[in-house]
Amino acid sequence: MNNYKVYLRVRPIDYDQSMMNINQNTISIKDPTNKQAEWQQYCYDKIFPSTSTQKELFDEVFNFDCLNKNACILSYGQSGSGKSYSLFGNVQNPGIVPLFVQTMLEKSQVVEASFQEIYIDQIKDLNTNLVTEDFTRRQIMLINDLWDMIKIVRKTDIKRQVRTHVIITLYLNKDTKIQFVDLAGSERVAKNITEGEKYQEAIMVTSSHQVLNKCLNLFNQNKVIPKRESKLTSALIIDNNTQVILIGTINPSQSNYEECLLTLQYLDRTKNVQVQIRKQQSPQGLDTPNNSQQDKVIKRLQEEIQEYKQKIEQLNLDRKKRFMDLQKLLGLDIDLERLSAKNAKDISIFRNQQEALQKNVSLQEQLEQQHYEIAELVRKNEELKQDFHQKVERYQSQLIEQREINKKLKDQINMTKMSGDDALRQLNSERDHFIKKLQDESKNLLEDKVTSIINLPQTALTKLSENQKLQDLRRQARNEAEKEFNKQLDQIKLEHQKWLDTCKQQYEYHLNEKNKEIENFLSSFKQYRERKKQQINDIVDELLDLYDIVQKQNKVIDKIETGGYSGGLKSFSIPKQDKPILPNKIKHKNLFLYLDTKSVSATITKKASTIEKTIKTTTKQLKQSQSQFAIEIDYNQIDQINFTSMDLSTLRSYANKLRDLVKELQDQMIVVQDKCKQQIAQMQRGQFIDYFVERDEAIQKYNIENRRYNQNRVVIESQSRILQKIRPISSIQRKS
Ligand SMILES: Nc1ncnc2c1ncn2[C@@H]1O[C@H](COP(=O)(O)OP(=O)(O)OP(=O)(O)O)[C@@H](O)[C@H]1O
């Protein structure tokens, strides 16, 4: 049956080839501790070797129309064999549940989920953490919602986790559900645990696994499933429209040989036909191929039981021997008989419990068989009922048909009973009536046709003349339309011409206005340009004046320094014509206008007074000087002057004077340069071509000024060099 698939997945560890071998979908296993042991083979729908990926498993599992079919996917195996890994995995290697949800979300499919755990026959809703069988659903909007749920599953009591079944159900649309079941670990509980919670857990898990196995087996045979036998199976969706997939997982290390074998046998049993049921189905005991196969299984199981019994016996003997050795070693005297009697009592209790359990299981099986038989009987009864109803309906319809046939037959008999003459008369009159009617109709038709044939030429003539008239009318109408059209066209042309004339007038008027505006602008601009030209010339004159003033002052200073005035160094006087001149507010009005008048006049006054002061101080110092030699400075040979021979006060006054002069000259040059730059910038800001001519002139003037400034700068720099030479010498002299 296609609705049921069994897969096996092997956890990736290096398994011993002497214990296990995989060849496509067949796995062979052998007891690694027993060299004589034979290989046992199991075959499944698909085996995923240890190298298989999560995606490969996902692709194989969801190989059906999951939007229109329910599914129940179960993972079975001992703890640590990879059940949870295969279903959930982790964020790096998501298992089939996250891969499936991701695919659905990408298809914009609405996904809701409920999730529960079953522990000792108690169902708990993990969404609400309440023990209830009414499950709450949660919509999964993002894949992280699912990871949150998986986190909750992992957080449940870790000790109990291995003994708990976890069920996640996804609801895709109104009817489709996909169920994932992470079954509790299948490992056998330690043999020494015979009571308490652990014992109860073990019993419940084992019995729920057995019921599940039986249900899957019956499902595989398309038979009634005893779902109610355990909480686990009653919570599962297993019906005709469900794809059921059982994924067995094994951890194939040598120490896990027995658990691996049990898992393989468990998977195998869900697909094999069960012995007991088969026997009842074929009471004749025919030795069919299936029966011989079952016999083989029984034989194998019996052999296994025998093997286990021998092992237990051997273990008991070993234990007894070890105990005796220990007793001898410790010198103890323990009543072994009494102890073993107590043990025997415990063992008998355990055996009783086991027998009761077995009886219970076999009773349940009988009960389930009876349920099955009852269901079969009910089904047959139902079929018989349906058959009976169908037969009754068929008889009834046959009866109705028969009745109608009878009626018709009766009528026919009545007709034949009527006298033959009456019938003949009636038939004759009906025939005459019909013939007369036919004759009338054909006469009328004939008359119509004849009149239409006679009138045909006349009708043709009338049609011709009508046609002629129509053509004349059409021609006349076309002429009139053409006339009307031409008239309207002329009118439109006239109007258009008028409109064009108006536009032209308006345009010319605007053009004249614009021309006037441009002329006005040009003349005012010319005036403005003249004014500016005049201003620039004035400024240049004033700048030249200023330069003359500076030059004059320089000359005065030079003369003082070189003793050029009569009266010697001690008592010279500056003639009136040489005295420094201050810039005149009226004469240099442009400079005063462009600059902040007050600060400029203040600066100039200050500078003038500084120069005067300097001259006075120098004169005074020179007068005070004891030395009689005159200072003659030739700027070209200034580098050769021997300052070391000068006395300190002469040197200092010399230096101070030079420093002031240098500073003043620098200030003046900066002012002049800034002004020129401003002028040029103003010129450059102009938008018209004439300005460029003015600008070029101004640039020429600026260049002349700049050249002069550079000449001055050379002087200043040479003076600075002198000062630099003087400064260290004067400090040496001061120290000495
Ligand atoms: N196919 C695999 N590939 C890689 N790692 C695996 C595989 N199978 C299992 N593992 C790893 O083995 C460990 C145990 O696996 P997992 O928890 O799935 O076991 P389990 O059968 O669910 O056990 P339990 O019943 O205790 O929950 C995990 O760390 C898991 O990552």
The ligand as an SDF file (V2000), in Angstrom:
LIG
                    3D

 31 33  0  0  0  0  0  0  0  0999 V2000
   22.1110   12.4140   11.0720 N   0  0  0  0  0  0  0  0  0  0  0  0
   22.7640   13.1470   11.9880 C   0  0  0  0  0  0  0  0  0  0  0  0
   23.7100   14.0110   11.5830 N   0  0  0  0  0  0  0  0  0  0  0  0
   24.3920   14.7580   12.4800 C   0  0  0  0  0  0  0  0  0  0  0  0
   24.1660   14.7240   13.8270 N   0  0  0  0  0  0  0  0  0  0  0  0
   23.2270   13.8690   14.2850 C   0  0  0  0  0  0  0  0  0  0  0  0
   22.4840   13.0500   13.3910 C   0  0  0  0  0  0  0  0  0  0  0  0
   21.6330   12.3330   14.1260 N   0  0  0  0  0  0  0  0  0  0  0  0
   21.8370   12.6920   15.4180 C   0  0  0  0  0  0  0  0  0  0  0  0
   22.7850   13.6130   15.5080 N   0  0  0  0  0  0  0  0  0  0  0  0
   23.2840   14.2480   16.7370 C   0  0  0  0  0  0  0  0  0  0  0  0
   23.1890   13.2880   17.7800 O   0  0  0  0  0  0  0  0  0  0  0  0
   22.7160   13.8640   18.9790 C   0  0  0  0  0  0  0  0  0  0  0  0
   21.4630   13.1300   19.4800 C   0  0  0  0  0  0  0  0  0  0  0  0
   20.4450   13.2590   18.5180 O   0  0  0  0  0  0  0  0  0  0  0  0
   18.9150   13.5100   18.9150 P   0  0  0  0  0  0  0  0  0  0  0  0
   18.7930   14.4540   20.0610 O   0  0  0  0  0  0  0  0  0  0  0  0
   18.1990   13.8190   17.6930 O   0  0  0  0  0  0  0  0  0  0  0  0
   18.5320   12.0930   19.4280 O   0  0  0  0  0  0  0  0  0  0  0  0
   17.1090   11.5490   19.8440 P   0  0  0  0  0  0  0  0  0  0  0  0
   16.9740   10.2290   19.2140 O   0  0  0  0  0  0  0  0  0  0  0  0
   16.0630   12.5460   19.5660 O   0  0  0  0  0  0  0  0  0  0  0  0
   17.3000   11.3820   21.3920 O   0  0  0  0  0  0  0  0  0  0  0  0
   16.2250   11.6290   22.5840 P   0  0  0  0  0  0  0  0  0  0  0  0
   15.2530   10.5150   22.5240 O   0  0  0  0  0  0  0  0  0  0  0  0
   17.1050   11.6050   23.7820 O   0  0  0  0  0  0  0  0  0  0  0  0
   15.6230   12.9810   22.3300 O   0  0  0  0  0  0  0  0  0  0  0  0
   22.4170   15.3120   18.6990 C   0  0  0  0  0  0  0  0  0  0  0  0
   23.4890   16.0840   19.1710 O   0  0  0  0  0  0  0  0  0  0  0  0
   22.3760   15.3940   17.1880 C   0  0  0  0  0  0  0  0  0  0  0  0
   22.8830   16.6420   16.7550 O   0  0  0  0  0  0  0  0  0  0  0  0
  1  2  1  0
  2  3  1  0
  2  7  2  0
  3  4  2  0
  4  5  1  0
  5  6  2  0
  6  7  1  0
  6 10  1  0
  7  8  1  0
  8  9  2  0
  9 10  1  0
 10 11  1  0
 11 12  1  0
 11 30  1  0
 12 13  1  0
 13 14  1  0
 13 28  1  0
 14 15  1  0
 15 16  1  0
 16 17  2  0
 16 18  1  0
 16 19  1  0
 19 20  1  0
 20 21  2  0
 20 22  1  0
 20 23  1  0
 23 24  1  0
 24 25  2  0
 24 26  1  0
 24 27  1  0
 28 29  1  0
 28 30  1  0
 30 31  1  0
M  END
$$$$
